[in-house]
Amino acid sequence: MDGTIKILFVDDEEPLRDRGQRLLTVRGYYVITAENGEKALEILAKEPVDIILLDLKMPVMGGEKVLEILSKRYPHVTAIIITGHGNIDTAVECMKKGAYDFITKPFDIDQLLLSIKRAADKINLEQQAKQLQDEMVRTLFDFNTEKKRLKTIINCIADGVMVTNRNLELVLHNPALMRLMEISEETKNPVPVARIINDESLISTLKKIQSGECSIDESISQEINVGTKALRAISAPTLGPDRNVFWTVAGAVTVFEDITAFKQLDQMKSDFVNMVAHELRSPLVSIRQLLSVLLEGLAGPLQEKQTDFVSRGTKKIDALLELINDLLDVAKIEAGRYVQHQVPTDIGQIIEEVVSLMESRAQERGISLTHSCQDLKPIQADPKNMEEIFNNLITNAINYSPEGGKVTITAKVAGEYMEIKVGDTGVGIPSEELPKIFDKFYRVKHPKTRQVTGTGLGLAIVKSAIEAHQGSIDVESVVDQGTIFRILLPVIT
């Protein structure tokens, strides 16, 4: 019987009860009858009823008494009074006791059906309202539960968490944030973020996120300093509903990680590498000089086998010295001391000098080495760094090109930048390797280049040096066809 309106027809006239039951049943209602108020209450105690059609004047127990009991025990039951002895005063009195409607006998069937329909609609609306209310209560309960769970999780996170709104106000934070920011007093949200964060670059990032300059799935990572601590801050947009669009940026969430220990460890590593490189370089240079004396015959003539052994030792020492020099360059870059002295520099002249030095090596390998410099403008750069950059790139191009290959260097002005390309017709670089070639100690694995020695630091040094000059470098490569490195450096305007 779920979904069907249940009606209890209470009247002491049996023909009227039977007639009413037939009329209402054929119209889809479930109808039960009772001859007086006492029987009606017995039925109500056994099964639920939605509507009761109640006669006022009945033996044993009349309708008015039933109304009083209904209002106390069964307030959800809708009562419609049907009587042949009523008047306006009686109707008003019944309404005060909780009756929904009042119909006088003899009643019109259409009038009765209309009253029942209105009562049924009221019941359905009340049920829907109750369902909505129950769902709202459950939703609020679930929301509060999730809110408490989220708060517990955030408060237990070791990293600092900060949520800001559209007005750049702090609206949510955890204790770790206050500890990282070295704030001891209690902070109640909302509070302007500038009272918590003193770093202008981070505040600028939050403004950038709020203005919509960042995509909704983008995050921005940066380092800030708080006292003696170094923190990594990762910021991303938070979304909220909007009247005009489905979602819009409502603020930002930032997670702070204390990286002080990692920075100190990295500095210790750099200091150690720097110290070891310096300590190794001096004795190796001395040994290299002694071997040179032997090779030149200044310590007496050498036999052919002795000359071969000394030459091999010299080459190994040269390789070690190259590694040490690269390690020292990396240490300088990490310490921000690689670019020492920037002056107006003629890139064309540097390229010509490097190409001139490399021509003999290229000829030995049967490789064509050419360059072209067109109407160049000076750039602000450290000439020594520029020489190392092109020396590294051109050496790589020669080493990774087969006999009969070509290495081409071009330089030209492109707007506000100098565009330099170093291209070769060598073995190329697989597409999956391209994102890694500027990483420290990374070398492309290729069967044709196993004989090429190197530290894997050259391209990392090149990229760092170019970026230190406010430039950029990218690479295009096709396997077995060649590679082109493209450099952009700002020209002096």
Secondary structure as GFF3:
##gff-version 3
##sequence-region A 1 493
A	DSSP	beta_strand	6	10	.	.	.	ID=ss1
A	DSSP	alpha_helix	14	25	.	.	.	ID=ss2
A	DSSP	beta_strand	30	34	.	.	.	ID=ss3
A	DSSP	alpha_helix	37	46	.	.	.	ID=ss4
A	DSSP	beta_strand	51	55	.	.	.	ID=ss5
A	DSSP	alpha_helix	63	73	.	.	.	ID=ss6
A	DSSP	beta_strand	78	83	.	.	.	ID=ss7
A	DSSP	alpha_helix	88	96	.	.	.	ID=ss8
A	DSSP	beta_strand	101	104	.	.	.	ID=ss9
A	DSSP	alpha_helix	109	156	.	.	.	ID=ss10
A	DSSP	beta_strand	160	165	.	.	.	ID=ss11
A	DSSP	beta_strand	169	173	.	.	.	ID=ss12
A	DSSP	alpha_helix	175	180	.	.	.	ID=ss13
A	DSSP	beta_strand	191	192	.	.	.	ID=ss14
A	DSSP	three_ten_helix	193	195	.	.	.	ID=ss15
A	DSSP	alpha_helix	200	210	.	.	.	ID=ss16
A	DSSP	beta_strand	220	226	.	.	.	ID=ss17
A	DSSP	beta_strand	229	241	.	.	.	ID=ss18
A	DSSP	beta_strand	247	258	.	.	.	ID=ss19
A	DSSP	alpha_helix	260	295	.	.	.	ID=ss20
A	DSSP	alpha_helix	304	334	.	.	.	ID=ss21
A	DSSP	beta_strand	343	345	.	.	.	ID=ss22
A	DSSP	alpha_helix	347	364	.	.	.	ID=ss23
A	DSSP	beta_strand	368	374	.	.	.	ID=ss24
A	DSSP	beta_strand	379	381	.	.	.	ID=ss25
A	DSSP	alpha_helix	383	399	.	.	.	ID=ss26
A	DSSP	beta_strand	406	414	.	.	.	ID=ss27
A	DSSP	beta_strand	417	424	.	.	.	ID=ss28
A	DSSP	three_ten_helix	434	436	.	.	.	ID=ss29
A	DSSP	three_ten_helix	447	449	.	.	.	ID=ss30
A	DSSP	alpha_helix	458	468	.	.	.	ID=ss31
A	DSSP	beta_strand	472	478	.	.	.	ID=ss32
A	DSSP	beta_strand	482	490	.	.	.	ID=ss33
###
